Amino acid sequence: KVADISETESDFSKAYTDDKYSSATLLTPDNITPTEIVGFTLEDDNFGNFGDYWRMITADGDYKGATLKFEAEFKTLGLFYGEIVRRGGTFKVIIDGEEKATIDAMFPNGWGNYVEAIEVATYDETAKRTVEIVPVNGTSVGQVNISALAIT
């Protein structure tokens, strides 16, 4: 028997969860150009169902000042990046000069490379901000793949 639905039950006009990313915009190589790109290359093949992505790779652990910089207007920033089997690099995410995250993209015992999604920062108000992806020197082999920024 189906229970009666009372007026306090959901009519599905409002989202069940507070999903910050339900109306997010994905910034990919198709719709954003970095304001600065040093050491990264634009790869035009499929990685994790993203058509294009930015990649920095080093065989000696020296990223030689690599940076990937964007300007975008947002309140919340998410990031889609590559978890790389046995060679993922570490990188920092810096917003308006303040380090917001250090991400280790090494997938040491993995079954294959994949795209991971994380939330980097949420602010009280929407504003134009500068986002930098900066690889960290020191791994013997390192690779950083950036597939997309998710902004709201």
N, C-alpha and C positions, 0 to 999 in steps of 0.2 A: 504494500500500500504506500503510495506517495504521500508524504507529509504535506499538510497545508502550508502554503507560503504566506507568511505574514507581511505586513507593510514594513517591518524592520529588516526583512531579508533584502539582499541585493537585487536590483533590477538590471544589473550589469551595465549601467550607464557610467559608472566610475570604475577605474582600474582597481583590481583586488589588492595589488601591491603598489608601493611607491617606487615604481621603476623609473629611475632618472633617465634611462637611455631609450625609453619607448619612442621618443621623437628625436633621437639623436641624428646628427649629420655625420657621416663617415667622410673624413678627409683622406683621400688616396691620391696617388700620382695622377689620376684622371681629373681631379678638380682642385688641387692645390700645388703650388710651386714653392719649394723652400726658398726662404729669403737668403739662406746661406747653405752651401753644401760643400764640405771639404772631406775628401776621402771616401765618401759614400758614392755608390753608383746606382743608377736607376735600372732595375732588372725588369725585363719585359716578358717574364714567363710566370706561370702560375705557381704560387706558394700558398697553400692552405685556402684555396678557393678565392684568393685575391689575385686579380689579373696582373698587376704590377706591384713592385715593392722596392724599397731602398735597402741596399746592402753594403756593409763594410766588412771586409775580411782581411785578416793578417795571419801570416804563418809564423811570425816571430814574437807576437804579443805586443808589438809597438804600433799603436793606432795613429801615430804621427800627427796628432792634433786634429783628428777627425771630428766633425760636428755636422749635425743636421738641424737646421733652425727654421722655425715657422712662426708666422704671426696669424692669430685667429681670435675671434671674439667668442668667448664662452664663459659659462658658469661652472661646468663640470667637464673634466678631461679624462677620457679613458684612452687606453693604448692597446693596439693589437701588434704583437711582436712575435718573432720566431723563437721557440724553444728548439735548440739545435743539439742533436746527438753528439756527445763527446767533443764538441768544439764551439759551443755557444759562448759568446763573450759577455762581459759585464758592462753595463752602461748606466749612466745617470740621466734622469729626467729633471731638467731645470726649468722653472717657470719664473719669468721676470727676475732672473738672477738668483733665485732661491732654489736649492736642491730639494726636490719633492720626493724622489724615489731613487734607489739604486737597485737595479734589476740584474740578476744572474740568469742568463739565458742558456746555461749549460743543462743538458738533459742527459746525464751520465750513463744511465742504464736503460735508455729509452728504446722504443720500438720503431721510432721514426720521427722526423722533424714535424712540428705542428705549430699552429698559431695560437698563442695564449692571449687572453683578454684580461686586462686589469684596470682598476680605477686608480688614477694618479692623484687627482686633487678635485676638491669641491669648494667653491667660494660662495659667499653670501649674495654676490651680485654678478651679473654678466658684464664683462669688460674685455677690451682688446688686450691680449697678452702675448708674450713671446715665449715659445717653447723650444728648448734645446735638447737634443739627444746627443750625449757625449760618451763615447766608449772609454772604458778605463783600461789603461795599460797594465800589463803584468801577466796575462795568461800566455801559455806557450803557443797556443793556436786560438784564434778567436774569430767569431762571426756574429754580427749584429744585423738582424733583419727587422725592418719596420714596415708593417703592412698598411696601417691606418691609424689615424687619430679619431676618436669618437668624441664629439662635442655636443653639449646642450646649452 
